Amino acid sequence: MQGYNHEEAFDEGYIQVSDIHKVYYTQYGRQDGKTVLFLHGGPGGGTSKANTEFFDPSIYRVVLIDQRGGGKSRPVAEVRENTTQLLIADIETLRTKLSIESWDVVFGGSWGSTLSLAYAQAHPTVVRALVLRGIFLGMNWEFDWTLRGGGASTLFPDRWADFVGYLPEDKRSDPMKAYHELLMSEGHATSLKAAWHWNRWELSVSTLTLAEDAYAKLDDEDWCLQHARIEAHYFVNENFSAGDKAILRPENIERIKNIPRSI
């Protein structure tokens, strides 16, 4: 499907959300239109104008936010003061700054679907609808599948061999933990090289067949470091949720049961 074309952003800026972090946002489309909050993946990804392609600019006011440490937010790849709960607080700070009473749609893919659900459960009265795609819920089986030698390693054994082969032999039983240690190294070169391998694995298994430019992002040092470091930071901490399957607990689902949603 061909997406919608938007003019340039009608607003952009930064919000200082802590002593450390300032968060970048942009707005596209119809200034008095239905409000859409777009939440990017990762964690540690970022937004771009291309993310507006889902939304008719004659109808929607599209708000993009780069989460802490990702995209154009600063500092790059910063994991201090970076948790799911703080990302939720940043969204509320942005909503207040933009004088938006409620979001007509909260739209998230992959990690963005996780954050969309967590945000809606924290603030159900300001979310009028959810659109979720590429579902990721940060559950243990998902980490096992992708980063601990589960199903993905069976489907892509050669790429898995490259991923774990970068690690010392005695660290390969838990690649996620081992990569986290390297990514949090104070040595920039050590962190960046580990980030390259982490991201190459993820990019190589995100689709069944590789696009010609599948690895192009690996040349962007800022993206490479922020994407890998923040992902590893969140994943070893189980996305800062209250245990496995927290989003699916009955009491949490109860909070959003009346919000229309499309998956």
N, C-alpha and C positions, 0 to 999 in steps of 0.2 A: 504494500500500500504506500502511495506517495503521501508524504506529510504536508502539513501546512507551512507556508512561508511567512515569516514575521519581519517587520521592519526592525531597525536597530532598537535597543533597549530605550525606554523612555525614562528610566531611572536606574541608578546604580550607586552603591556606596558601601561603607564599612560601618559596623557597629562594634564598639569596644565592649566585650561581654565579660571580661575579667582583666586582672592586671597583666595577664600573659596574652590572652587571645583577642584578636579582632576578626570578625566574621564578615565575609563579603556576600552581597546579595545583588540581584538585578531584577528588573521588572520589564515585561514585554506585553504586547497586545493592547487590548482596549482598556483604557485607564478606569472607566466606570463599569467594566465588565464583571462577569462572575469570577470569583477569585479561585485560583488554583495554586496550591503549594506543591512544587516538585521537589522530591527528596531523592538525592542521588545514591548510588551504590558504593560499595567498598566494604567496610568503612574506609575512608581515606581517598575516595574518588573526588569528583568535582563536577561542576555544571558547565554547560556551554549553550550557546544559542541553539544548537541542534536539538536540545532537549525540548524546545518549544513546538516541535513538529507535530505533536499529538493534539494540539489545541487550536481551534479556529480563532484567529486573532480578532475577528469581528464580534466574538462572543466573550472570550475569556481574557482576564487579567492574570498573567502567568508570573508567579514569584518563584525565583530560583535562589537557593541559599547554598553556599559552600560550607560544609560542616567544619568544625574546629580542626585545624591542621591540614585540611584538604583544599584542593582547587586554588583559588586566589586568596583564601583566608591565610592569616599570618599569626604566628610563625609557621613556616613550612614543616610538616611532619612532626609537630609538637604533640607529645602524648601526655604531658602534665596537664592536670585539670581537663581531662578529656574522657568523659563517660557518657553513656546513653542519657542519663538523667540531666546532665548539663546541656546536651544537644537539644533535649526537649525544652529546657528553660530558654535556650537561645531562640527557638522557634517562637515561643511566647513573647520574648523581647522584641523580635522582628514584627510579629503581628501587631503588637501595641504601637510600635514606632510608625507602622504604615496605616494605623487607624482602621484596621480590618476587624470587624466585629466577629466574624466567623469565616472559616474557609468553606467555600461551596464544594470544593473537591480537594482532598489530600491524595496525591498520586506518587507512588513509590515502587521501584523495582529492585529486586535482589535485596541487599542490605536496606535499601530504601523502603522495601515492604515491611521489614522488621521495625524500622524507626517509625513508619506511618502508624503501625498498629500500637506500638508503645506510646506514641504521642496521643493517639485517639483514646487509649485507655486512661491516660493521665488527664486529658482535657476533653471528655466526650461532648461537652456542650458547645464547643467551638468547631467541631468537625461535622459537616452536613452530609458528606459522602466520602467513601474510600474507593480508590482504584488501585489494585495491587497486581503486579506482574512479576514473573521470574521469582517466585516465592522463596524466601530464605527466612528461617525462624531462629537461627542460632542454636539449634539443638545439638546434643552430643553426637547423634548419628550423622549429622551433616558434616561435622568436623572430622569424624571417623572416615566418612566416605571420601572426602577431598584431601585431607592432610595427615591421616594416620594409616595409610595403606589399605583403605577400604575399596569400594567399588571402582573409583576413578583409576586407581593403580592397575586394576585388572583390564580396564578398557584401553588404557594408554600405558602399557608397561615400559615402552622405550622412554617416554617422557618422564615417567615416574623414576626410572633409573637415573636419569639426568638430575632430577630434583633432589633425590636423597644422596646421589653420588657426590654432590658438592660438600656434604657434611662429613665430619670425621666419622669413622666407622662405629665408634662407641656411642655416637649420638643419634644413630639412625632409627632407633626403636620408637622415638617420639619426635618426628621431624618438626612439628609445629612448635614445640618447646625449644628445640635446638635452634631453629631459625629465629625465634623470638630473642634468644640470647645474643645472636649475632647482630640482629637488627637494632638492638638497644645498645650496641657497643659505642663507646665514646669516640672510637676511631671512625671518621667519616668514610674512608675507603672501605673498611670492613663492612659497615652498614650498607653502603651503596652496592657492593658486590653481592651481598646476601639478598638485597632487595631485587636486584636484577634476576637472580635465580628464582626467587619466590614468585615474582610477577610473570616470568616466562612460563613457569608451570601453570599458573592460573590462566593466562591467556591461551596456552596451548590446549587446555581441556575445556574451555568455555563453549566451544562449538565442536561438532563432529569432524568438520573439515576446516582447515585453516584458510583464512583469507590471505591474499598476497601481502597485505599490510598488517597482519596480525600482531607483529612484534614492533611496530613503529613506535609505540609509546615508550618502549624500553630505552630509547635515546633521550628521553626527557628526564633528566636527573631529578628534578623536583617531583614530578609525578611518580617516578619509580620509587623514590624514598618514602614519600608520604603515603602512597597506596599500600606498600608492604608493611611499613612500621605501624601504621594505625590499624590495619587489619590484624596483624599479629597481636598488638596491644589489646584489642577488643576480644579476639578469639581466645587467648589464654585466660582472659577474665570472664569468659562465657557471656560476652556482650553486656557485662555489668547488670545482668538480669538476676532475679531472685531464684536462681536455680534452673535446671533443665525444664523446658516446656512451660516456662512462666507465662508466656503470652497466651498459651492455650488453657490456662487454668480457668475453671468455671467462673470464679468470681471476677476474673479479668474479662472474659468473653461477655459476661453479663453487662459490663459497663458499656459495651459497644453494640449490643444486640439490636438496637433500634436504628443504627446508622446504616443506610443503604450502602452496599459494597458490590464491586465487580472485581472478579479475579481473572 
